[in-house]
Amino acid sequence: MDNEQLTALKKYGHFNSTHEVYGVLMEEVAEFFQIVMEKPGTKNKSERMAKELDQIRAVAERAKNELLNNKIKHV
């Protein structure tokens, strides 16, 4: 598990359901979109977008692992 995955685990804990996974992913995507919508040339925009994409990836990978290990309910 990488640093972003550990951070996501600390922030959200283990997922309880696929609906929760969806909600967390949508929250991370919304944070990415907020940065996308900022004016061009905004300070550190590319770096901040890259960080949000890392967070999306980390949540998705952790969810995939928990799903494949039957730790998430299918609802």
Buried (B, 14 or more C-beta within 10 A) or exposed (E): EEEBBEBBBEEBEEBBEBEBBEEBBEBBBEBBEEBEEEEEEEEEBEEBBEBBBBBBBBBBBBBEEBBEEEEBEEE
